C-alpha cells in the first residue's frame, strides 16, 4: 500500500479539539484528542464529498486516514504551518491542531495496544499509577499512546533518560534473539537499507500514519520513507516530543536492533518526515534547533530551539 493508498471519498466533519471524557490537561499531560472517524462514514453507501481524501494503510491495509482537502484541491491537513510562520526574531511557529481523522484496523489497533502496555510499564517503572492518574488517561488507542508519551516527557527525566525509555520500549517489540541474529548474519548494505524501508512502511505505519518508499537523495536507492503527515507529531503538537519520543529513539532503534544507520528529518512546515536508511544523523542536525509551536506547553511563543529538545549532544 503506497502513500496514495486506495482512493475513496467520505464525509468529513470539523475536528474535535476537546479532550476525551475523564481526561485533563496539566504540566505533564497535554495530549490533544484526535478527531474520530465514524465507521459508518466508510461504508459503500457513504456520501461523496470532494473535501476529503481517504487513504488505506497499515498492517493488512486495514487502517484508514482521512485528509481534508483545501478548496483549491490541495491537502489542507498538510498546511498546519506555512513558510510565513517560520520563527523570526520576534515570532514563534503557529499553533497546530489535529485535522486528520484515523480509523485503526484490527491489526494496527492490536499493535498500538501492545505498545501502550509497554509504555504504561515504563511510566509506572515499578510503582503503579494512582487510580486518579490512571483515570485521567484515555482508555485506549492512539490518544492513550500520546498521553503516555507526555507522561514520560513530564516525569522529571532528562531528555537522555526519556529517549532511553522510549528506545527500550521500541526494542521490546522485537525479541532479543531476532535482533542479535539479524546483526550477526546480515551486514549493512544497500539492499538491507531498502529492506528496512519496506519493513517500516508495512509494519510501523500504525505509529506514524500513511507513508511511502522514496529514493534516497544521495544515490537514488529506494531506501528512504516519506511520512505524508506524521500522526504522532500532528497529535502531540510539540517539537520537543517529536525529537525525544520519535526522532532520536527511532534512529537509535534501527541502529541497535538491526545495525542500520537511520536519519529522520521532520518538516514542521507541513508535518511530513523523511526517514533515510544507511545515512547517519548529521552532527549539526537542524531538527535539534527547531522552535516551539505557540501551542507547545514547554515554551510556546519563544523564538529559538524548543526547550524540551535538550542538548544536541544528548
VEXDREN-2710 file (C-alpha; in Angstrom, 1 decimal):
% VEXDREN-2710
k/r/px/py/pz
1/UNK/0.0/0.0/0.0
2/UNK/1.8/3.2/-1.1
3/UNK/1.1/6.6/0.3
4/UNK/-1.6/7.1/-2.3
5/UNK/-3.4/4.1/-0.9
6/UNK/-6.8/3.3/-2.3
7/UNK/-8.6/6.5/-3.4
8/UNK/-12.0/6.9/-1.8
9/UNK/-14.2/9.6/-0.5
10/UNK/-16.2/10.1/2.6
11/UNK/-17.9/12.8/4.7
12/UNK/-15.6/14.9/6.9
13/UNK/-16.9/16.7/10.0
14/UNK/-14.9/19.5/11.7
15/UNK/-12.3/18.1/14.1
16/UNK/-12.9/18.0/17.8
17/UNK/-10.3/19.9/19.8
18/UNK/-11.8/18.9/23.2
19/UNK/-10.2/16.3/25.4
20/UNK/-11.8/12.9/25.8
21/UNK/-14.2/12.4/28.7
22/UNK/-12.4/11.9/32.0
23/UNK/-9.1/13.4/30.8
24/UNK/-7.4/16.6/31.9
25/UNK/-4.7/18.9/30.9
26/UNK/-1.7/19.6/33.2
27/UNK/2.0/20.2/33.1
28/UNK/2.8/16.6/32.2
29/UNK/-0.4/15.8/30.3
30/UNK/-1.1/17.9/27.3
31/UNK/-2.2/15.4/24.7
32/UNK/-4.9/16.6/22.2
33/UNK/-7.7/14.1/21.3
34/UNK/-7.6/13.2/17.6
35/UNK/-10.7/13.6/15.5
36/UNK/-12.5/10.3/15.3
37/UNK/-13.6/8.7/12.0
38/UNK/-17.1/7.1/12.3
39/UNK/-17.1/3.6/10.8
40/UNK/-20.4/4.3/9.1
41/UNK/-18.8/7.1/7.0
42/UNK/-16.6/4.5/5.2
43/UNK/-19.4/2.2/4.0
44/UNK/-20.3/1.6/0.4
45/UNK/-23.2/4.0/0.5
46/UNK/-21.1/6.8/2.0
47/UNK/-22.0/10.2/0.5
48/UNK/-19.4/11.7/-1.8
49/UNK/-17.6/14.7/-0.6
50/UNK/-14.8/16.4/-2.5
51/UNK/-13.4/17.8/0.7
52/UNK/-11.9/14.5/1.9
53/UNK/-9.3/12.1/0.7
54/UNK/-9.3/8.6/2.2
55/UNK/-6.1/6.6/2.3
56/UNK/-5.8/3.0/3.4
57/UNK/-2.6/1.9/5.1
58/UNK/-1.1/-0.2/7.9
59/UNK/-0.9/-3.9/8.7
60/UNK/-3.1/-5.7/6.2
61/UNK/-4.2/-2.4/4.8
62/UNK/-6.9/-2.3/7.5
63/UNK/-6.4/1.3/8.7
64/UNK/-7.9/4.5/7.2
65/UNK/-6.6/8.1/7.2
66/UNK/-9.0/10.8/6.2
67/UNK/-7.3/14.0/5.0
68/UNK/-9.3/17.2/4.5
69/UNK/-8.7/18.9/1.2
70/UNK/-8.5/22.7/0.7
71/UNK/-10.9/24.5/-1.5
72/UNK/-8.3/24.6/-4.2
73/UNK/-7.9/20.9/-4.2
74/UNK/-4.8/20.6/-2.2
75/UNK/-4.2/18.8/1.1
76/UNK/-5.4/21.2/3.8
77/UNK/-4.1/18.9/6.5
78/UNK/-0.5/19.3/5.3
79/UNK/-0.6/23.1/6.0
80/UNK/-0.6/23.3/9.8
81/UNK/2.2/25.8/9.5
82/UNK/3.3/27.8/6.4
83/UNK/6.6/29.1/5.4
84/UNK/5.5/32.6/6.6
85/UNK/5.1/31.1/10.1
86/UNK/8.7/30.1/10.5
87/UNK/10.4/31.5/13.5
88/UNK/11.6/35.0/13.0
89/UNK/13.4/37.2/15.6
90/UNK/10.1/38.1/17.3
91/UNK/7.7/35.3/16.3
92/UNK/7.5/31.6/17.1
93/UNK/5.7/28.9/15.0
94/UNK/2.0/29.0/14.8
95/UNK/-0.2/26.6/16.8
96/UNK/-1.4/23.3/15.3
97/UNK/-4.5/21.2/15.9
98/UNK/-5.1/17.7/14.6
99/UNK/-7.1/17.7/11.4
100/UNK/-6.6/14.2/10.1
101/UNK/-9.1/11.5/11.1
102/UNK/-7.9/7.9/11.6
103/UNK/-9.7/4.6/11.9
104/UNK/-7.3/1.9/13.1
105/UNK/-7.7/-1.6/11.6
106/UNK/-7.7/-4.6/14.0
107/UNK/-4.0/-5.4/13.5
108/UNK/-2.9/-1.8/13.9
109/UNK/-5.2/-1.4/17.0
110/UNK/-3.5/-4.5/18.4
111/UNK/0.0/-3.1/17.8
112/UNK/-1.0/0.2/19.4
113/UNK/-2.4/-1.7/22.4
114/UNK/0.8/-3.7/22.8
115/UNK/2.9/-0.5/22.6
116/UNK/0.6/1.2/25.1
117/UNK/1.0/-1.6/27.5
118/UNK/4.8/-1.3/27.3
119/UNK/4.7/2.4/27.6
120/UNK/2.5/2.2/30.8
121/UNK/5.0/-0.2/32.3
122/UNK/7.8/2.4/31.5
123/UNK/5.7/5.2/33.0
124/UNK/5.0/3.3/36.2
125/UNK/8.5/1.9/36.5
126/UNK/7.6/-0.5/39.2
127/UNK/5.3/2.0/41.0
128/UNK/1.7/1.7/39.8
129/UNK/-0.1/5.0/39.0
130/UNK/-2.7/6.2/41.4
131/UNK/-6.2/5.5/40.4
132/UNK/-6.8/9.2/39.8
133/UNK/-3.9/9.4/37.4
134/UNK/-4.9/6.2/35.5
135/UNK/-8.4/7.5/35.1
136/UNK/-7.1/10.7/33.6
137/UNK/-5.5/8.8/30.8
138/UNK/-7.5/7.9/27.7
139/UNK/-8.7/4.3/27.9
140/UNK/-7.2/3.0/24.7
141/UNK/-5.9/3.8/21.2
142/UNK/-3.6/6.4/19.9
143/UNK/-4.9/9.1/22.3
144/UNK/-3.6/6.9/25.1
145/UNK/-0.2/6.5/23.4
146/UNK/0.3/10.2/23.1
147/UNK/-0.8/10.8/26.7
148/UNK/1.6/8.2/28.0
149/UNK/4.4/9.7/25.9
150/UNK/3.6/13.1/27.6
151/UNK/3.8/11.4/30.9
152/UNK/7.3/10.2/30.1
153/UNK/8.2/13.7/29.0
154/UNK/6.8/15.3/32.2
155/UNK/8.2/12.7/34.6
156/UNK/11.3/14.7/35.6
157/UNK/13.6/12.5/33.5
158/UNK/16.3/14.2/31.5
159/UNK/16.0/14.2/27.7
160/UNK/18.6/11.4/27.6
161/UNK/16.6/9.3/30.0
162/UNK/13.4/10.0/28.1
163/UNK/14.9/8.8/24.9
164/UNK/16.3/5.7/26.6
165/UNK/12.9/4.8/28.0
166/UNK/11.3/5.0/24.5
167/UNK/14.2/3.1/22.9
168/UNK/13.8/0.3/25.4
169/UNK/10.1/0.2/24.7
170/UNK/10.6/0.0/20.9
171/UNK/13.2/-2.7/21.3
172/UNK/10.8/-4.7/23.4
173/UNK/8.6/-5.1/20.3
174/UNK/11.3/-7.4/18.7
175/UNK/12.7/-10.4/20.6
176/UNK/16.3/-10.0/21.6
177/UNK/17.4/-13.2/19.8
178/UNK/16.0/-11.9/16.5
179/UNK/17.9/-8.6/16.9
180/UNK/21.1/-10.5/17.7
181/UNK/20.9/-12.8/14.7
182/UNK/20.0/-10.0/12.3
183/UNK/23.1/-8.0/13.2
184/UNK/25.3/-11.1/13.1
185/UNK/24.0/-12.6/9.9
186/UNK/23.1/-9.5/7.8
187/UNK/25.7/-6.8/7.3
188/UNK/24.8/-3.2/6.3
189/UNK/24.4/-2.8/2.5
190/UNK/22.0/-1.0/0.1
191/UNK/19.6/-3.9/0.0
192/UNK/19.5/-4.0/3.8
193/UNK/18.7/-0.3/3.8
194/UNK/15.9/-0.9/1.2
195/UNK/14.6/-3.9/3.2
196/UNK/14.3/-1.7/6.3
197/UNK/12.4/0.9/4.3
198/UNK/9.9/-1.8/3.2
199/UNK/9.6/-3.1/6.8
200/UNK/8.9/0.4/8.0
201/UNK/6.1/1.0/5.5
202/UNK/4.5/-2.4/6.1
203/UNK/5.0/-2.9/9.8
204/UNK/5.2/0.5/11.5
205/UNK/2.7/2.7/9.8
206/UNK/0.4/2.3/12.8
207/UNK/2.7/4.6/14.7
208/UNK/3.2/7.4/12.0
209/UNK/0.3/7.1/9.5
210/UNK/0.4/6.6/5.7
211/UNK/3.9/6.6/4.3
212/UNK/5.7/5.5/1.1
213/UNK/9.1/4.4/-0.1
214/UNK/11.0/7.1/-1.9
215/UNK/14.6/7.3/-3.5
216/UNK/17.4/8.1/-1.1
217/UNK/18.8/11.5/-2.0
218/UNK/22.4/10.6/-2.1
219/UNK/22.2/7.8/-4.7
220/UNK/18.6/7.2/-5.7
221/UNK/18.3/3.8/-3.9
222/UNK/14.8/3.0/-2.7
223/UNK/16.0/3.2/0.9
224/UNK/14.0/6.1/2.3
225/UNK/10.5/6.5/3.6
226/UNK/8.4/9.6/3.4
227/UNK/5.7/10.1/6.0
228/UNK/2.8/12.0/4.4
229/UNK/1.9/13.7/7.7
230/UNK/3.3/12.2/10.9
231/UNK/0.4/11.1/13.1
232/UNK/2.3/11.4/16.3
233/UNK/3.7/14.9/15.5
234/UNK/0.3/16.1/14.5
235/UNK/-1.4/14.9/17.6
236/UNK/1.3/15.7/20.2
237/UNK/1.8/19.2/18.7
238/UNK/5.3/19.5/20.3
239/UNK/8.7/19.9/18.6
240/UNK/10.5/18.5/21.7
241/UNK/8.2/15.4/21.8
242/UNK/8.9/14.9/18.1
243/UNK/12.7/14.7/18.9
244/UNK/12.7/12.9/22.2
245/UNK/9.8/10.4/21.7
246/UNK/10.2/9.8/17.9
247/UNK/13.2/11.0/16.1
248/UNK/16.1/10.2/18.4
249/UNK/14.7/6.9/19.8
250/UNK/13.8/5.7/16.3
251/UNK/17.3/6.4/14.9
252/UNK/18.8/4.6/17.9
253/UNK/16.3/1.7/17.5
254/UNK/17.3/0.8/13.9
255/UNK/21.0/1.0/14.9
256/UNK/20.5/-1.1/18.0
257/UNK/18.0/-3.6/16.5
258/UNK/19.4/-4.1/13.0
259/UNK/22.8/-2.4/12.9
260/UNK/21.5/0.1/10.3
261/UNK/22.0/3.9/10.3
262/UNK/18.9/6.0/10.0
263/UNK/18.2/9.7/9.9
264/UNK/14.7/11.2/10.5
265/UNK/14.2/14.7/9.0
266/UNK/10.8/16.1/10.2
267/UNK/9.3/19.0/8.3
268/UNK/7.5/21.2/10.8
269/UNK/6.0/23.3/8.0
270/UNK/3.8/20.6/6.7
271/UNK/4.0/17.8/9.2
272/UNK/5.8/15.3/6.9
273/UNK/9.0/13.5/7.7
274/UNK/11.6/11.6/5.6
275/UNK/13.3/8.6/7.2
276/UNK/16.5/7.7/5.3
277/UNK/18.3/4.4/5.9
278/UNK/22.1/4.0/5.5
279/UNK/22.6/7.6/6.5
280/UNK/23.7/8.8/9.9
281/UNK/22.2/11.9/11.5
282/UNK/24.3/15.0/10.8
283/UNK/26.3/16.4/13.7
284/UNK/24.6/19.7/13.2
285/UNK/21.1/18.4/12.9
286/UNK/18.5/21.1/12.0
287/UNK/15.8/19.2/13.9
288/UNK/17.6/19.9/17.2
289/UNK/17.3/23.7/16.8
290/UNK/13.6/23.9/15.8
291/UNK/11.5/26.5/17.6
292/UNK/8.3/25.6/19.5
293/UNK/4.8/25.8/18.2
294/UNK/2.8/28.5/20.0
295/UNK/0.6/25.7/21.3
296/UNK/3.6/23.9/22.9
297/UNK/3.3/23.9/26.7
298/UNK/7.0/23.9/27.2
299/UNK/7.9/27.3/25.7
300/UNK/5.4/28.2/23.0
301/UNK/5.7/31.8/22.0
302/UNK/9.5/31.8/22.2
303/UNK/11.9/32.0/19.3
304/UNK/14.9/29.6/19.4
305/UNK/15.2/25.9/20.0
306/UNK/12.3/24.3/21.8
307/UNK/13.5/23.9/25.5
308/UNK/12.1/20.4/25.6
309/UNK/14.6/19.2/23.0
310/UNK/17.5/19.3/25.4
311/UNK/21.1/19.5/24.4
312/UNK/22.1/18.4/20.9
313/UNK/24.8/16.1/22.2
314/UNK/22.2/14.1/24.1
END
